[in-house]
Amino acid sequence: MRTFKFKTICVFCSSNLEKKKSYQDVAIDLGKELVIKNINLVYGGGNIGLIGLISQTVFKAIRFLLSIIPKTLMDKEITSVSIGEVKPITDMHQRKAEITSNYDVFIVMLGGYGTLKELFEVITWAQLDIHNKLVGLFDIYNYYNSHCFLSLTKL
């Protein structure tokens, strides 16, 4: 069995606080796990929603976190107090390039179409040998099956 050692994880997930408290609890638990395992966080947005819960949990424990965010999203996704290192960049393409060079593992949790776009792009880059990093989908409580995709059983 292969074991993986990594220092930095990139997490993409909803910038909204999802209605189910259980989703919020999982986001906080992920942040706590990163702290326990001494893993740094890189993410592509602000400090609101589920990603905000994760980043705040990591930041409170004095772990390194890096937010790489397009300048056009800063007013929408960063509240009055930024946390960790915020690296403003010009556009979404530059964000992807910056993020990819700063993480060892990429994980997507629940989110919308933007979150899925990030997942598919990172998977595509792996297929094209642009990177060889681990990519994972953390499908909390079957979120993607019930929210985003038409299940074949419903046809």
N, C-alpha and C positions, 0 to 999 in steps of 0.2 A: 504494500500500500504506500502511495506517495504522500508525503507530508509537505505542506506548504508553509513557508515562513514569509511573512510580509509585515511591513511597517505601516503602510498607508492604504486605506480603503476609500473608494469613491462611492457615495450613495446618492442615488437619484430617487426621489419620491415626491409626493404631492406637496405643493406649497399651500394647500388648504388644510384646515383641520377637519378631517373627515368626521362624519356624524357619530360613528360608533366609537365609544370610548376605548374599546378593545384595540382599535387601530392605533390610537394615541399611546396606549400602554405598551404596545409592541415597539413603537418608535422610540420611546424612552428606554425600554429594555435593550434595544440595539445600541443606543448611545452608551448605556452602562456597560455592555459587553465590550465595546471598543475601549472604554476606560480600563476595565479589568485586565484586558489583554494587551494594554499599552499600544494600541493601534491609533494612528493619527487619522484624521478625517479630511477629505477633500470633497467639496460638493459644488454644484453649479448654480447656486442661488443665494437667496437671502436667509433671513432668520424668522420666517413665518411658516405656519402650517406644520405638517409632520416633519419636514426637513428641519424646521426651526426647533422642534422638540429634541431631535437628535443632536443638532449642533449645540444647543444650549446645555444639554446634558454633558457633552464632551467638554465644552468650554468651562463649565463650572468645576470640572475635575482638573483643570489646568493642563489639558492635553492640547497638542497643536492641531489647529484646524485652519484650512484654507478655503475661502469662498472665492470662486472665479465666476464673475458675473458680468454680463454685458451692461454697459453704462445705461442703456435704455430701460433695463429692468430694475435698476437700483431703487428708484422711487416707489415701485410697486412691491418689491420683495424684501427690502431692508427697512426695518422700523428705525426709529430715531437713534437706536443704539446698535451699532454693529459689533459683532463678536468675532474674535480671532482675526486672522489676517484676511483682508478683503482686497482682492486683485481685480480692479475694474478693467475690462477689455472692450474692444470695439464692437464685436458681433458674435453671433452664435457659433460660427465656424472657428473663430479664434478661441472661443471658450473650449470647444471640444479638443482642439490641439493642445491647449494649456493643461486641461484636466488630464488628458491621456498621458502627458509626460510627467505627471505628479502622483500617480497611484500605482499600486500593485494589483489590486482586485477591484472590480466594478460590480456593484450590486444595485439592482432596481427593486424597490418596494412598490407598494401600490401608488397609483397616480393616474393621470389622464393620458391623452394622446401625446403630449410633449415628453412625458416620461417614457412611453413606449418608443417614441422616435429615438430617444437617446439609447435605449436598449438595442434596437435594431441596427442603429449605426455602429455601435461598439461591436456587435456580433459580426456585422459585415466587414469591419476593419480587421477583425481577427481572421475571418475567412480569406481576406486579401493579404494576410501576413504583414499588415501595417503595425500590429502589436501581437504579442503572445501572452497577454495577461488573462487571468481568470475572469469570467463573466458569469454572473448568476442572477436569477430571478427569484426573489423572496416573495412568493405569492401567499400573502397572509390571508388565512381563512377563505381560500379559494376566490379571492377578490376578482382576479382577472376573468375567471370562468363565469362569474355571476354578473359582472359589471360591463365588460368591454366586448365580449365576444358572444356571438350567437352559438349556443351549444347545439351540436348535432342532434341531441335528444329532443330539442325543442322544435325541430323541423317537421 
